[in-house]
Amino acid sequence: MSPPTIHKHDNPQTSIFPLLSAQLPYSGPLFRRIQHSIIYPSETAQILATFPPTPAFASANSLSPWLVAYVDVYVGSETQIWLYSSEEAEASLPSIQQRSATEEYSSDTDQLSKLTLEPVVAAEMQAQLLSLCSYIRTNLIPPYISYLGSQSNGYSQPASSILQTPFLGKSVTKILPHPPASFKFGTLHTGIYDLLRVTMSAPEKIPPHLPKIRILPHNTGVYMKYLFHRSTYDPLREWPAGASYSNNNNNNNRNNGLPSGYRFHDLNRRLGVQARHLNLVISRTDIPRSKELLEQMSSVAVYYDGSSDNITHSCPDVTVNEHSGCTFGEMPVAWAFLGLDGSLCTLHVEEEHRRRGLAKAIGREVMKFGMRDDGGVFTSGSGSGPDGGTMARGEDDDHGWAFADVVLQNKASRSVMGKIGGEPAWTVKWVVVEVVEN
């Protein structure tokens, strides 16, 4: 018996999107990641599937199970693989509806998502997963390791600003990089993780034509995946195409959720996180993200003008000239990004500005901005429509699905997700895999 064949797809708008869009929101993170790659392409990325890139396959519902993955091993410590299996939509338990009815924001009552599969289907999915791992190890890892060897830093992860970026004495320790011959799956359904883990615990049951793998220690915990329908973060669709996505008038903060004294723009009326803010942003998270990566994401920043109380400015030595409308070194007090897969990420509020409702306001704002009609990464010719172009809002819309991954034990952040309107859906992990016998 031969292993499942892994096919490369160079035109995902026609060969991949019809299948993924039919299984939204379950397929959403991968769907969004591929959309983002159309606007920001990577020469080292590949889109892989267990079916060939022909239109006939894209419209066939009998292809079950099937698997699709976005792979770019050259991003090093960052997420290298987004993966979706067709069985996630049908076989995931507990269901989204069950979670919504019982959500307690407590890890003590959480049930990890499982896949209820017939043995023959489980075996086929395991074969697909192992074949994908074999493809990556055989075709993608060797040139990546050669590339690392050609760099001045030798056989290590690519040199980056993510390892040490001290700022204001509050830097967070980063997650350590994994060995370059291994690869990192991100936001992986815990039911898929279970299928991989079983191949380790019972390797004698793996057919000889399939590789053996090892899951490396990478304890970042288990996360709850939250879903955000457009109606939760942009219920009124207040702004027409071409209008500014945020309200720049501080007198109208009630419309954007910000308390008095806070604004979505700096004193030069620039929106979003600026390049000079990235050292600060990186210093506040343990997730390894480079400046180059953050610059490809939609972002929202919040500034404080101190008009309502005596909270110290986040950059106390700065000199502000409000009459000229400019400041040197003004820094945000809160920020959020919409990640490569449409997930809310790097949401942070400086400690002295917490418990003021900023997290809820910027969470909604960054999703609204990233999914806007006018220039949004996920809505501008990035495959929202059946032909791969922009889809007009209507009954065939992808509903603006956005996401968030929150550690199960982080009760405060999970509460914020609920207040924004997030729906607890399924559990996920970040998993590092190494092929030990190909």
CORKA-V660267 format. One record per backbone hydrogen bond with DSSP energy under -1.0 kcal/mol. CO is the residue of the C=O (numbers start at 1). NH is the residue of the N-H. E is the energy in kcal/mol with one decimal. If there is no record, write none. Layout:
((CO | NH | E) (CO | NH | E))
This chain:
((7 | 49 | -2.1) (11 | 14 | -1.4) (11 | 15 | -1.8) (12 | 16 | -2.1) (12 | 17 | -2.9) (16 | 20 | -2.2) (17 | 21 | -3.3) (18 | 22 | -1.1) (20 | 23 | -1.4) (21 | 24 | -1.1) (23 | 27 | -1.4) (25 | 28 | -1.7) (27 | 31 | -2.5) (28 | 32 | -3.1) (29 | 33 | -2.1) (30 | 34 | -2.4) (31 | 35 | -2.0) (32 | 36 | -2.8) (33 | 37 | -1.7) (35 | 38 | -1.0) (35 | 39 | -1.0) (36 | 40 | -2.8) (42 | 45 | -1.1) (46 | 71 | -3.0) (47 | 9 | -3.2) (48 | 69 | -2.8) (49 | 7 | -3.4) (52 | 54 | -2.0) (54 | 57 | -1.1) (54 | 58 | -1.2) (55 | 59 | -1.0) (57 | 60 | -1.3) (62 | 64 | -2.1) (66 | 86 | -2.5) (67 | 50 | -1.8) (68 | 84 | -2.6) (69 | 48 | -2.9) (70 | 82 | -2.2) (71 | 46 | -2.8) (72 | 75 | -1.2) (73 | 76 | -1.6) (75 | 78 | -1.6) (80 | 72 | -2.6) (81 | 186 | -2.9) (82 | 70 | -2.6) (84 | 68 | -2.5) (85 | 88 | -2.0) (87 | 91 | -2.8) (91 | 116 | -2.6) (93 | 114 | -3.3) (95 | 99 | -2.2) (96 | 100 | -2.4) (97 | 101 | -1.4) (99 | 103 | -1.4) (106 | 109 | -1.2) (114 | 93 | -2.4) (118 | 122 | -2.7) (119 | 123 | -2.3) (120 | 124 | -1.8) (121 | 125 | -2.5) (122 | 126 | -2.4) (123 | 127 | -2.1) (124 | 128 | -2.1) (125 | 129 | -2.6) (126 | 130 | -2.7) (127 | 131 | -2.2) (128 | 132 | -2.2) (129 | 133 | -2.2) (130 | 134 | -2.4) (131 | 135 | -2.4) (132 | 136 | -2.4) (133 | 137 | -2.5) (134 | 138 | -2.5) (135 | 139 | -3.0) (136 | 140 | -1.7) (136 | 141 | -2.3) (140 | 144 | -1.3) (141 | 145 | -2.8) (142 | 146 | -2.3) (143 | 147 | -2.2) (144 | 148 | -2.3) (145 | 149 | -2.3) (146 | 150 | -1.3) (148 | 151 | -1.1) (151 | 154 | -1.8) (154 | 156 | -2.2) (167 | 170 | -1.9) (179 | 182 | -1.7) (183 | 433 | -2.7) (184 | 80 | -1.4) (184 | 81 | -1.7) (185 | 431 | -2.0) (188 | 429 | -1.9) (189 | 193 | -2.2) (190 | 194 | -1.9) (191 | 195 | -1.4) (192 | 196 | -1.9) (193 | 197 | -2.6) (194 | 198 | -2.2) (195 | 199 | -1.1) (197 | 201 | -2.0) (198 | 202 | -1.9) (202 | 205 | -1.8) (203 | 206 | -1.5) (207 | 210 | -2.0) (212 | 436 | -1.9) (212 | 437 | -1.5) (214 | 434 | -2.6) (218 | 220 | -2.0) (222 | 408 | -2.4) (223 | 428 | -2.5) (224 | 406 | -2.1) (225 | 425 | -2.9) (226 | 404 | -1.4) (227 | 423 | -2.3) (228 | 402 | -2.0) (229 | 232 | -2.4) (230 | 234 | -2.5) (240 | 243 | -2.1) (249 | 252 | -2.0) (250 | 253 | -1.2) (252 | 255 | -2.3) (253 | 257 | -1.3) (259 | 262 | -1.6) (261 | 305 | -2.7) (263 | 303 | -2.9) (266 | 269 | -2.4) (270 | 266 | -1.7) (274 | 277 | -2.0) (275 | 278 | -1.3) (277 | 281 | -2.1) (278 | 282 | -2.9) (279 | 283 | -1.8) (281 | 284 | -1.1) (282 | 285 | -1.2) (283 | 172 | -2.1) (286 | 175 | -2.3) (290 | 294 | -2.3) (291 | 295 | -2.2) (293 | 296 | -1.4) (294 | 297 | -1.6) (298 | 338 | -2.5) (300 | 336 | -1.9) (302 | 333 | -3.0) (302 | 334 | -1.1) (303 | 263 | -2.2) (315 | 318 | -2.2) (319 | 328 | -1.0) (321 | 326 | -1.5) (326 | 321 | -1.6) (333 | 350 | -2.9) (334 | 302 | -2.9) (335 | 348 | -2.6) (336 | 300 | -2.4) (337 | 345 | -2.8) (339 | 342 | -2.0) (342 | 403 | -2.2) (343 | 339 | -3.8) (345 | 337 | -2.5) (348 | 335 | -2.3) (350 | 353 | -2.5) (351 | 354 | -1.5) (357 | 361 | -1.7) (358 | 362 | -2.9) (359 | 363 | -2.1) (360 | 364 | -1.8) (361 | 365 | -2.1) (362 | 366 | -2.5) (363 | 367 | -1.4) (364 | 368 | -2.4) (365 | 369 | -2.5) (366 | 370 | -2.6) (367 | 371 | -1.8) (369 | 372 | -1.4) (370 | 378 | -1.0) (373 | 375 | -1.3) (376 | 379 | -1.4) (376 | 380 | -1.2) (385 | 388 | -2.0) (388 | 383 | -1.3) (389 | 385 | -3.1) (394 | 397 | -1.8) (398 | 401 | -1.1) (399 | 230 | -2.2) (402 | 228 | -2.5) (403 | 344 | -3.8) (404 | 226 | -3.2) (406 | 224 | -3.3) (407 | 410 | -1.8) (409 | 411 | -1.9) (410 | 414 | -2.1) (411 | 415 | -2.0) (412 | 416 | -1.8) (413 | 417 | -2.2) (414 | 418 | -1.9) (415 | 419 | -2.0) (416 | 420 | -2.1) (417 | 421 | -1.0) (417 | 422 | -3.1) (423 | 227 | -2.0) (426 | 225 | -3.3) (427 | 190 | -2.1) (428 | 223 | -2.9) (429 | 188 | -2.9) (431 | 185 | -3.5) (432 | 216 | -2.3) (433 | 183 | -2.1) (434 | 214 | -2.6) (437 | 212 | -2.5))
